[in-house]
Amino acid sequence: MSKKTALKDDLTLIDPALSHSGGARLGTLVMIRWMAVCGQLMALATVHFFLGFDVRPELTLPVVMASAIMNLWFSLRADTNTRLTDTQSAAHLTFDLLHLAVLLFLTGGLTNPFAVLMLAPPSVSASILGQRSTKFLIAASIGLVTGLAFTPFPLPWHGPPPLVEPLIMIGIWISLCFTLIFLALYMARLGREGRDRARALAATRAALEQEQRLSELGTLAAAAAHELGTPLGTILLVSKELLDNWEGDPTTATDLELIVEQTSRCRSILAELSQKRSAGDKNHFAYMAIEALLREAAAPHEARGAALVFDTRGEGEIILRRAPELIHAFRNIIENAVGFAHASVTIDTYWNEQELTISIMDDGPGFDPQIIKRVGEPYVTTRQPTPGKDGGLGLGLFIAKTLLERMGASVVFDSMPLGGACVTIIWQRRNLDEQNTDTEPE
């Protein structure tokens, strides 16, 4: 299974709505249609009763009521919490577009000031539906707007309606079509960015949960070592007594020796686990030196073909809280560097009294100059991968940047003059002190 497929499956488990870009909740479309029906009735009543214009109620009211009846049917018979597919949502918006076009056709067409409402359905489609549905609605809207220019029904007015010159009518048509396409593209871009960020944040949560589970394995192993120590000691003691007192056949004696040997081996393994992390001390290894933390983050990538070089400089020692978010952020950046490096990745760490600076540099092709300003955004692939290296989904640096910034660091992406990429992480020492004092060891 590819990394992209696995990520999609994880996002589907977190939120099924994130696995696709189209569709809308039926209740949302029903509510919008009720608002449209109420607005249309109020507009017709105001123009007819307060302005005294003939709105042709024998034609317009049945059109409005047809929409109200269909909406009432959906409200009473269907589950409004149902999430519609892309095609179903497009069908609802197409109906709303046709309904509005018929109402405008009966009340003056393009000369009606409410003709601007023809922009609404394609804009909604662009923000929540896929490209195919949006293109269909844009084409339908342009066709309907063109048809409105040839309506035989004049604008409701006292006496003869105002005469609109053909050139002005063409200008209205062009402005509506241009605005329709512009709004659709604008809303489509915003909607796509919003969905990408939602999926990226969901991936961040999934990655952190996985990192937290891995971090908890140490505590579980220590607890297991503590709990299993006593029964293994009993087994070892009893098996030794049986072996010392055994006077039967040699085969059984050999089996008893094997039991003693393997039980001793189990106790040795558990003793090593207990030494690495005591089950009764929850803060043991909760704080680590910065170089040890970076080496732990880089450990899974040491055998991937690129040499990892650590250069640490500074007076005294920097101790950081061993937070899963921190390790995961470092690991993502190092993984990205190793994936594009030709031969080596240098992790340079320097600190003084004011700040801590960590620079992760590789000797690969470097960041693409055209997208370097967008590096760190979700689903932005940073560089063309070296043959035989990883490509990625464009989420690693976004997750790392988000986690580090939430922990008070600033992250800078740059390309080096002689080739290769450099990711610089800068912490003010006062921010580090605040992070460490949040959970000091007891």
C-alpha positions as CSV (number, residue, x, y, z in Angstrom):
1,M,0.0,0.0,0.0
2,S,1.4,3.4,-1.0
3,K,1.9,6.2,1.5
4,K,-0.8,8.3,-0.2
5,T,-3.3,5.5,0.0
6,A,-2.5,4.9,3.7
7,L,-2.9,8.5,4.5
8,K,-6.3,8.7,2.7
9,D,-7.5,5.6,4.7
10,D,-6.3,7.3,8.0
11,L,-8.2,10.5,7.1
12,T,-11.3,8.5,6.3
13,L,-11.2,7.0,9.8
14,I,-10.8,10.4,11.4
15,D,-13.4,12.2,9.3
16,P,-15.1,10.6,6.3
17,A,-15.9,14.0,4.9
18,L,-12.2,14.6,4.4
19,S,-11.7,11.8,2.0
20,H,-13.3,13.6,-0.9
21,S,-13.8,17.2,-1.9
22,G,-17.4,17.2,-3.0
23,G,-20.9,16.9,-1.6
24,A,-22.9,18.9,0.9
25,R,-25.3,18.2,3.8
26,L,-28.9,18.0,2.6
27,G,-30.0,20.1,5.6
28,T,-27.7,22.9,4.5
29,L,-29.2,23.1,1.0
30,V,-32.7,22.8,2.3
31,M,-32.1,25.8,4.7
32,I,-30.6,27.9,1.9
33,R,-33.6,27.1,-0.3
34,W,-36.0,28.1,2.4
35,M,-34.2,31.4,2.8
36,A,-34.5,31.9,-1.0
37,V,-38.2,31.1,-1.0
38,C,-38.8,33.6,1.8
39,G,-36.7,36.3,0.1
40,Q,-38.6,35.8,-3.2
41,L,-42.0,36.0,-1.5
42,M,-41.0,39.2,0.4
43,A,-39.6,40.8,-2.8
44,L,-42.8,40.0,-4.8
45,A,-45.0,41.3,-2.0
46,T,-43.0,44.5,-1.6
47,V,-43.0,45.3,-5.3
48,H,-46.7,44.4,-5.7
49,F,-48.2,46.0,-2.6
50,F,-45.9,48.8,-1.7
51,L,-44.7,49.9,-5.1
52,G,-47.8,49.0,-6.9
53,F,-46.1,47.2,-9.8
54,D,-47.6,44.2,-11.5
55,V,-45.4,41.2,-10.7
56,R,-47.7,38.8,-12.7
57,P,-48.6,36.8,-9.6
58,E,-50.5,34.2,-11.7
59,L,-47.1,33.2,-13.1
60,T,-44.5,34.0,-10.5
61,L,-46.3,32.6,-7.4
62,P,-46.6,29.1,-8.8
63,V,-42.9,29.1,-9.6
64,V,-42.0,30.1,-6.0
65,M,-44.5,27.6,-4.6
66,A,-43.0,24.8,-6.7
67,S,-39.7,25.3,-5.0
68,A,-41.4,25.5,-1.6
69,I,-43.3,22.3,-2.1
70,M,-40.2,20.4,-3.2
71,N,-38.3,21.8,-0.2
72,L,-41.1,20.8,2.1
73,W,-41.0,17.3,0.7
74,F,-37.3,17.0,1.5
75,S,-37.8,18.5,5.0
76,L,-40.5,15.9,5.9
77,R,-39.5,12.8,4.0
78,A,-35.7,12.8,3.8
79,D,-33.0,12.8,6.4
80,T,-31.6,16.3,6.4
81,N,-28.4,15.1,8.1
82,T,-27.6,13.0,5.0
83,R,-24.4,14.0,3.2
84,L,-25.1,14.2,-0.5
85,T,-22.7,13.0,-3.2
86,D,-21.2,15.5,-5.6
87,T,-23.7,14.6,-8.3
88,Q,-26.7,14.9,-5.9
89,S,-25.5,18.3,-4.6
90,A,-25.0,19.5,-8.2
91,A,-28.6,18.4,-9.1
92,H,-30.0,20.5,-6.2
93,L,-28.0,23.6,-7.2
94,T,-29.1,23.1,-10.8
95,F,-32.7,23.1,-9.8
96,D,-32.2,26.3,-7.8
97,L,-30.5,27.9,-10.7
98,L,-33.3,27.0,-13.1
99,H,-35.9,28.1,-10.6
100,L,-34.3,31.5,-10.3
101,A,-33.8,31.9,-14.0
102,V,-37.5,31.2,-14.7
103,L,-38.5,33.7,-12.0
104,L,-36.2,36.4,-13.5
105,F,-37.4,35.5,-17.0
106,L,-41.0,36.4,-15.9
107,T,-40.0,39.6,-14.3
108,G,-37.8,41.5,-16.8
109,G,-34.8,39.2,-17.4
110,L,-31.4,41.0,-17.3
111,T,-33.1,44.4,-16.6
112,N,-34.2,43.0,-13.2
113,P,-31.8,44.1,-10.5
114,F,-32.1,40.7,-8.8
115,A,-30.4,39.1,-11.9
116,V,-27.2,39.3,-9.9
117,L,-28.5,36.4,-7.8
118,M,-27.6,34.1,-10.8
119,L,-24.0,34.3,-9.4
120,A,-25.0,32.4,-6.2
121,P,-25.4,28.7,-7.3
122,P,-22.1,28.5,-9.3
123,S,-20.2,30.2,-6.4
124,V,-21.7,27.7,-3.9
125,S,-20.8,24.8,-6.2
126,A,-17.2,26.1,-6.6
127,S,-16.7,26.2,-2.9
128,I,-18.0,22.7,-2.0
129,L,-18.2,20.6,-5.2
130,G,-15.8,19.1,-7.6
131,Q,-14.5,20.6,-10.9
132,R,-16.9,18.7,-13.2
133,S,-20.0,19.8,-11.3
134,T,-18.8,23.4,-11.1
135,K,-17.9,23.6,-14.8
136,F,-21.4,22.3,-15.6
137,L,-23.1,24.9,-13.4
138,I,-21.0,27.7,-14.9
139,A,-21.9,26.6,-18.4
140,A,-25.6,26.3,-17.4
141,S,-25.5,29.8,-15.8
142,I,-24.0,31.4,-18.8
143,G,-26.6,29.8,-21.0
144,L,-29.4,30.9,-18.7
145,V,-28.1,34.4,-18.4
146,T,-28.0,34.6,-22.2
147,G,-31.6,33.4,-22.4
148,L,-32.7,36.1,-19.9
149,A,-31.6,38.8,-22.4
150,F,-34.4,37.7,-24.8
151,T,-37.3,37.5,-22.4
152,P,-40.6,38.9,-23.7
153,F,-41.8,39.9,-20.3
154,P,-40.9,43.5,-19.4
155,L,-39.7,44.7,-16.0
156,P,-42.7,45.3,-13.7
157,W,-43.3,49.1,-13.8
158,H,-45.9,51.9,-13.8
159,G,-46.8,52.2,-17.5
160,P,-44.1,51.5,-20.1
161,P,-40.9,50.1,-18.5
162,P,-37.7,52.1,-18.9
163,L,-36.0,51.4,-22.3
164,V,-32.6,49.7,-22.0
165,E,-30.3,50.3,-24.9
166,P,-28.9,47.1,-26.6
167,L,-25.4,48.2,-25.8
168,I,-26.2,48.5,-22.1
169,M,-27.9,45.0,-22.2
170,I,-24.7,43.6,-23.8
171,G,-22.7,45.2,-21.0
172,I,-24.9,43.7,-18.3
173,W,-24.5,40.3,-20.0
174,I,-20.7,40.5,-20.2
175,S,-20.4,41.8,-16.6
176,L,-22.6,39.0,-15.2
177,C,-20.7,36.3,-17.2
178,F,-17.3,37.7,-16.2
179,T,-18.2,38.1,-12.6
180,L,-19.7,34.6,-12.6
181,I,-16.5,33.0,-13.8
182,F,-14.3,35.1,-11.6
183,L,-16.3,34.3,-8.4
184,A,-16.4,30.6,-9.3
185,L,-12.6,30.5,-9.7
186,Y,-12.1,32.5,-6.5
187,M,-14.4,30.4,-4.4
188,A,-12.9,27.2,-5.9
189,R,-9.4,28.3,-4.9
190,L,-10.5,29.2,-1.3
191,G,-12.5,26.0,-1.0
192,R,-9.7,23.8,-2.2
193,E,-7.2,25.5,0.2
194,G,-9.6,25.1,3.1
195,R,-10.1,21.4,2.4
196,D,-6.4,20.8,1.9
197,R,-5.7,22.5,5.3
198,A,-8.4,20.5,7.0
199,R,-6.9,17.2,5.6
200,A,-3.4,18.3,6.6
201,L,-4.5,19.2,10.1
202,A,-6.2,15.8,10.4
203,A,-3.0,14.1,9.2
204,T,-1.1,16.1,11.9
205,R,-3.5,14.8,14.6
206,A,-3.1,11.2,13.3
207,A,0.7,11.5,13.2
208,L,0.8,12.9,16.8
209,E,-1.5,10.2,18.0
210,Q,0.8,7.6,16.5
211,E,3.9,9.3,18.0
212,Q,2.2,9.4,21.4
213,R,1.4,5.7,21.2
214,L,5.0,4.9,20.3
215,S,6.2,7.1,23.2
216,E,3.9,5.2,25.6
217,L,5.4,1.9,24.6
218,G,8.4,2.7,26.8
219,T,6.2,3.0,29.8
220,L,4.3,-0.2,28.9
221,A,7.6,-2.1,28.5
222,A,8.9,-0.9,31.9
223,A,5.6,-1.8,33.5
224,A,5.8,-5.3,31.9
225,A,9.3,-5.7,33.1
226,H,8.3,-4.8,36.6
227,E,5.3,-7.0,36.7
228,L,6.9,-10.0,35.0
229,G,10.0,-10.0,37.2
230,T,8.4,-11.8,40.1
231,P,6.8,-14.7,38.3
232,L,9.9,-15.2,36.2
233,G,12.0,-15.3,39.4
234,T,9.7,-18.0,40.8
235,I,9.9,-20.0,37.6
236,L,13.7,-19.8,37.6
237,L,13.9,-20.8,41.3
238,V,11.6,-23.8,40.9
239,S,13.2,-25.0,37.7
240,K,16.7,-24.8,39.3
241,E,15.4,-26.9,42.3
242,L,13.9,-29.5,39.9
243,L,17.2,-29.6,37.9
244,D,19.3,-30.1,41.1
245,N,17.0,-32.8,42.5
246,W,16.4,-34.6,39.1
247,E,17.4,-38.2,39.0
248,G,15.6,-39.4,36.0
249,D,16.4,-39.7,32.3
250,P,19.0,-37.3,30.7
251,T,16.6,-35.9,28.1
252,T,14.3,-34.4,30.7
253,A,17.4,-32.9,32.5
254,T,18.4,-31.3,29.2
255,D,14.9,-29.7,28.9
256,L,15.1,-28.4,32.5
257,E,18.5,-26.9,31.7
258,L,17.0,-25.2,28.7
259,I,14.1,-23.8,30.8
260,V,16.6,-22.4,33.3
261,E,18.7,-20.9,30.6
262,Q,15.8,-19.2,28.7
263,T,14.2,-18.0,32.0
264,S,17.5,-16.4,32.9
265,R,17.7,-14.7,29.5
266,C,14.2,-13.3,29.9
267,R,15.1,-11.9,33.3
268,S,18.2,-10.2,31.7
269,I,16.1,-8.6,29.0
270,L,13.6,-7.3,31.5
271,A,16.5,-6.0,33.7
272,E,17.8,-4.0,30.7
273,L,14.3,-2.5,30.1
274,S,14.1,-1.6,33.8
275,Q,17.5,0.1,33.7
276,K,16.5,2.2,30.6
277,R,13.2,3.4,32.1
278,S,12.0,2.7,35.7
279,A,8.4,1.8,35.8
280,G,7.8,3.9,39.0
281,D,9.5,7.1,37.6
282,K,7.3,8.7,35.0
283,N,9.8,11.6,34.5
284,H,12.8,9.4,33.7
285,F,14.0,10.3,30.2
286,A,11.3,13.0,30.1
287,Y,14.0,15.6,29.6
288,M,17.0,15.1,27.2
289,A,20.0,17.0,25.9
290,I,19.3,18.6,22.5
291,E,21.8,16.5,20.6
292,A,20.4,13.3,22.2
293,L,16.9,14.4,21.1
294,L,18.0,15.1,17.6
295,R,19.8,11.7,17.4
296,E,16.7,9.9,18.5
297,A,14.6,11.7,15.9
298,A,17.2,10.9,13.2
299,A,17.7,7.2,14.2
300,P,15.1,5.7,11.8
301,H,16.9,7.4,8.8
302,E,20.5,6.5,9.5
303,A,20.5,3.6,7.1
304,R,18.8,5.2,4.1
305,G,21.9,6.0,2.1
306,A,22.8,9.5,3.4
307,A,25.4,10.1,6.1
308,L,24.1,12.0,9.1
309,V,26.6,14.5,10.5
310,F,25.9,16.2,13.9
311,D,27.7,19.4,14.8
312,T,26.8,20.8,18.3
313,R,28.3,24.0,19.7
314,G,27.4,26.1,22.7
315,E,28.3,26.8,26.3
316,G,26.8,24.6,28.9
317,E,24.0,22.2,27.9
318,I,20.5,22.6,26.5
319,I,17.9,20.3,28.0
320,L,14.5,20.0,26.3
321,R,11.3,18.2,27.3
322,R,11.0,15.0,25.3
323,A,7.6,15.9,23.8
324,P,6.3,13.6,21.0
325,E,5.4,16.7,19.0
326,L,9.1,17.8,19.1
327,I,10.5,14.4,18.0
328,H,8.0,14.1,15.3
329,A,8.7,17.6,13.9
330,F,12.5,16.9,13.9
331,R,12.0,13.5,12.3
332,N,9.8,14.9,9.5
333,I,12.4,17.6,8.6
334,I,15.3,15.1,8.7
335,E,13.3,12.6,6.7
336,N,12.7,15.2,4.0
337,A,16.4,16.1,4.0
338,V,17.6,12.5,3.8
339,G,15.1,11.8,1.0
340,F,16.6,14.5,-1.3
341,A,20.3,14.3,-0.2
342,H,23.0,13.0,-2.5
343,A,25.4,11.9,0.1
344,S,25.1,13.6,3.5
345,V,22.8,15.6,5.8
346,T,24.3,18.0,8.4
347,I,22.5,18.8,11.6
348,D,24.1,21.9,13.0
349,T,23.1,23.0,16.5
350,Y,24.3,26.2,18.1
351,W,23.1,28.2,21.1
352,N,24.0,31.2,23.2
353,E,22.4,33.1,26.0
354,Q,19.6,34.5,23.7
355,E,18.6,31.7,21.3
356,L,18.9,28.2,20.1
357,T,19.5,27.6,16.4
358,I,19.2,24.2,14.7
359,S,20.0,24.0,10.9
360,I,19.3,20.8,9.0
361,M,21.2,21.0,5.7
362,D,21.5,18.5,2.8
363,D,23.5,18.4,-0.4
364,G,20.6,17.7,-2.7
365,P,19.0,19.8,-5.4
366,G,17.7,22.4,-3.1
367,F,14.2,24.0,-2.9
368,D,12.5,25.0,-6.2
369,P,12.9,28.9,-6.4
370,Q,9.3,29.1,-7.7
371,I,7.7,27.6,-4.7
372,I,10.2,28.4,-1.9
373,K,7.8,31.1,-0.5
374,R,5.1,28.5,-0.2
375,V,7.2,25.8,1.5
376,G,5.4,24.7,4.7
377,E,1.9,25.0,3.2
378,P,-0.1,21.7,3.0
379,Y,0.2,19.6,-0.1
380,V,3.1,21.7,-1.5
381,T,5.9,19.4,-2.8
382,T,9.1,21.1,-2.0
383,R,11.6,19.8,-4.5
384,Q,12.0,17.3,-7.4
385,P,13.3,14.1,-5.8
386,T,16.6,12.6,-6.6
387,P,16.2,9.3,-8.6
388,G,15.7,6.5,-6.2
389,K,14.7,8.8,-3.3
390,D,11.3,9.5,-1.7
391,G,8.8,11.9,-3.2
392,G,6.2,12.4,-0.5
393,L,2.8,14.0,-0.2
394,G,3.9,17.5,0.8
395,L,2.6,17.1,4.3
396,G,5.8,16.5,6.2
397,L,7.1,20.0,6.3
398,F,3.7,21.4,7.0
399,I,3.2,19.2,10.0
400,A,6.7,19.9,11.3
401,K,6.3,23.7,10.8
402,T,2.9,23.7,12.5
403,L,4.2,21.7,15.5
404,L,7.4,23.8,16.0
405,E,5.6,27.1,15.7
406,R,3.0,26.0,18.3
407,M,6.0,25.3,20.6
408,G,7.4,28.8,20.2
409,A,9.9,28.3,17.4
410,S,10.3,30.0,14.1
411,V,11.1,28.0,11.0
412,V,12.9,29.3,7.9
413,F,13.3,27.5,4.6
414,D,16.2,28.4,2.3
415,S,18.5,27.1,-0.4
416,M,22.3,27.2,0.1
417,P,24.5,29.1,-2.4
418,L,26.5,25.9,-3.4
419,G,23.4,23.7,-3.7
420,G,21.2,21.9,-1.2
421,A,18.4,23.0,1.1
422,C,18.5,24.3,4.6
423,V,15.8,24.3,7.2
424,T,16.6,26.6,10.2
425,I,14.7,26.3,13.5
426,I,15.2,29.2,15.9
427,W,14.0,29.3,19.5
428,Q,14.4,32.2,21.9
429,R,15.8,30.9,25.1
430,R,13.0,32.4,27.1
431,N,10.5,30.4,25.0
432,L,12.4,27.2,25.7
433,D,12.4,27.9,29.4
434,E,8.6,28.4,29.3
435,Q,8.2,25.0,27.5
436,N,10.4,23.2,30.0
437,T,8.8,24.8,33.1
438,D,5.3,23.7,31.9
439,T,6.0,20.2,33.1
440,E,9.1,20.2,35.4
441,P,10.2,16.9,36.9
442,E,8.8,16.4,40.4
